[in-house]
Amino acid sequence: MDFSIHPADQAFRQEVRAFIDRELPGDIARRGRHDYHSPREDVRRWMQILDRHGWSAPHWPAAFGGTDWTPLQRHIFQDELRRARAPVLDRCALDLLGPVLCTFGSPEQQARFLPPIRAGEEWWCQGFSEPEAGSDLASLRTRAERDGDHFVVNGHKIWTTEAHYADWIFALVRTDPEAKPQQGISFLLIDMRSPGVTCRPIWTLDEGHTLNEVLFEDVRVPAANLVGEAGGGWSYAKFLLTHERTTSAVVSHTKRDLWQVRHLAARRRWRNGSLLDEPLFATKLARLEAEVTALEWAVMRVLHASATDSRANAVASVLKLRGSELSERAALLAAEALGDHGLAVCPDPEAAYWLRGRAPAPPLDDDEAIGVTAKTMFRRATTIYGGASEVQRSIIAKSILRL
Ligand SMILES: Cc1cc2nc3c(=O)[nH]c(=O)nc-3n(C[C@H](O)[C@H](O)[C@H](O)COP(=O)(O)OP(=O)(O)OC[C@H]3O[C@@H](n4cnc5c(N)ncnc54)[C@H](O)[C@@H]3O)c2cc1C
């Protein structure tokens, strides 16, 4: 395999970096320093800037406002966004729903929903998981019964990220209770302002509010909001989840986290030097950096091959499994680098929009220390969402190892 980066790709990186340096507002970059849970208003402003440049949805087909970048260029773009601490974009809409609508949506749905997603004007959440249906998603029970030109939806979704901000939810609902579990599921777009929708917060270990329960009580949804065929929801969800697992390798995030680890460790004293000189810590960091680099190359190989590789689903599981484990380890190493200073949860005063509002107590006189402990706790979730590690291992065992 040729590991050299083509001069054209290097030039592309410079172009993207110059664009971000020029266009990313300073106040947004400052608030993005903890690198997760970006404020909605910051995301909207940043997406509008990207959209004006034609760069808000680079991975969509060009006919829907995407770019014709190569997979490597898209990866470089993500890398540069993370390096600059740009807000994390609305992944749900751009990465999950967008490709589904581009591929399976009606022309009316594409015209109605894709432009406001690209411009950051409408916010979406993903309504798949239910209290009794997470890993075993096919057992979901939220019902959508046809009533004239509407569906009437009743049910309960859980762990719904950013539902409290969302204008819309794309949900898996059961439209045919008699059919086999997978075949009776449909993919429905539901306006979160519809009468009968209730959103309740779930507070997480990091003292943050990003997760929610969403309850539907006799919610009327126009039948025109059904994506594709009735009963086709399972295959659209599989299409989407394969994509989710590729992006869930979160390589660019982990690279950024490792940069942060280096920065924090350089500021911690150890004997006459810094923590970077402590052999055990230095070995852990070097090993992790090497593993993340290896994963980055694996992601690029998959991105090049996925269009034709019939085992894309299983390969995506490998990336998800490995990427989420490395992400957790990088976050733990950042906490180790903070040492005793990490004992304070250390909420960022500017991030009060998602925290319970505990008294701010910055542990180190350093911007990079802000939010590290909270982020370490939240990163624990990376081996759960998008499909838990145990489930990924089962997919790999069956599809790749033929066990
Ligand atoms: C931070 C976060 C954000 C999320 N955001 C969303 C969202 O926006 N929308 C959404 O729909 N969902 C979301 N989820 C839900 C997520 O997809 C589920 O948590 C996940 O699929 C696991 O389901 P569960 O929580 O019901 O756990 P369960 O399925 O009950 O699993 C519990 C444990 O049992 C293990 N297990 C289950 N089945 C098997 C098996 N067959 N073999 C071996 N082990 C097994 C699991 O690995 C896990 O360790 C989010 C979750 C988190 C943590």
The ligand as an ORCA input file, in Angstrom:
! r2SCAN-3c Opt
* xyz 0 1
  C     -24.774      8.549     24.554
  C     -25.784      7.747     23.802
  C     -26.469      8.318     22.743
  C     -27.464      7.596     22.071
  N     -28.174      8.232     21.089
  C     -29.188      7.564     20.492
  C     -30.019      8.231     19.544
  O     -29.842      9.423     19.253
  N     -31.048      7.546     18.988
  C     -31.286      6.232     19.278
  O     -32.204      5.672     18.715
  N     -30.520      5.563     20.189
  C     -29.486      6.208     20.806
  N     -28.718      5.559     21.747
  C     -29.063      4.196     22.120
  C     -28.060      3.163     21.683
  O     -28.136      2.905     20.305
  C     -28.341      1.922     22.547
  O     -27.971      2.259     23.869
  C     -27.568      0.722     22.087
  O     -28.038      0.249     20.876
  C     -27.657     -0.427     23.160
  O     -28.978     -0.682     23.469
  P     -29.485     -0.691     24.996
  O     -29.028      0.578     25.656
  O     -30.943     -0.967     24.992
  O     -28.707     -1.872     25.701
  P     -29.065     -3.439     25.602
  O     -29.364     -3.802     24.196
  O     -30.081     -3.744     26.649
  O     -27.668     -4.048     26.010
  C     -27.223     -4.098     27.367
  C     -25.934     -4.888     27.379
  O     -26.166     -6.204     26.893
  C     -25.308     -6.497     25.798
  N     -25.996     -7.259     24.766
  C     -27.220     -7.009     24.248
  N     -27.514     -7.906     23.279
  C     -26.451     -8.730     23.182
  C     -26.147     -9.844     22.343
  N     -26.987    -10.266     21.401
  N     -24.933    -10.442     22.500
  C     -24.046    -10.023     23.440
  N     -24.296     -8.966     24.264
  C     -25.477     -8.326     24.140
  C     -24.917     -5.131     25.230
  O     -23.696     -5.170     24.553
  C     -24.844     -4.282     26.486
  O     -23.590     -4.430     27.102
  C     -27.729      6.256     22.430
  C     -27.004      5.668     23.476
  C     -26.063      6.400     24.174
  C     -25.332      5.740     25.298
*
